[in-house]
Amino acid sequence: MTVRPLAMADWADAQGLYLELASSETVAGAAQFEAVLSHPGTTIFGLEQEGRVISMATLHVLPNVTHDGHPYGLVENVVTAARARGQGAGRAVMTGLAQAAQAAGCYKVMLLTGQARNARGFYEAVGFIADEKWGMIQRFEI
């Protein structure tokens, strides 16, 4: 299984995965996908199987002032196609993403996961810990 950065040619597969992750009302279109792909420090990693992207995650590498200026990574929108779950695709994407973060000089990678998704065990299995910090969010009306 090879993990690679996604490109605009992957939009149809990515859109399908986003729709598995979120409702159709909240998934933006191809122009926003292109904006994310072209954002400095941001990469969407995906795993392709039989010509289709079946798993993906976004890594944002962000500049930092502490930790001797080493950047940190923020992971967002981790999703594996329902038909491919439990087969190692998500693990492969997260491993490739972590390797890319290390190669970029990140001293850590962080993510939040919804409590209702029951994915904590998956993230712990790929090396994340939940006992060091609190994950908190503040939402805004948009």
C-alpha positions, 0 to 999 in steps of 0.5 A: 500500500502506497500513501501519496499526496493527493492532487486535483485529479483525486477530487471525485474520490476525495469528495466521496470520502468527505461525504462519508465523513460529513453531511452533504451540506457541509462538504465544499466543492472542488474549488475549496479542495484545490485551495486546501491542496495549494495552501502552504504547509498543507498536504492531503495524503491518500491511499489508492487501491485498484485506482481509487483513493480509499483513505485520506487525511490532511496534515497542516504543518504550522510554524512555531516559536517555542520548541526551538522554532520546530513546527508542529502538525495538525491532522484533520479529516481522517477518513477511510471508505466504509468498505475498506475499514479494518484492512490497514488503509487508515493505519497506512495513511496515518503512518505516511502522514507521521513520517511526512511530519517528521521529515518536515521537522515537526516535534509533534502531531496533534488531532481531535476526534469526535467522541461519537465516532469511537475512533480513540482506540484506532488513534492510540494504536497508531501512536497517539496518546490522549492523557497528555493534553485536553482537546477543546473546541469553540465553534462559531456560527457561520 
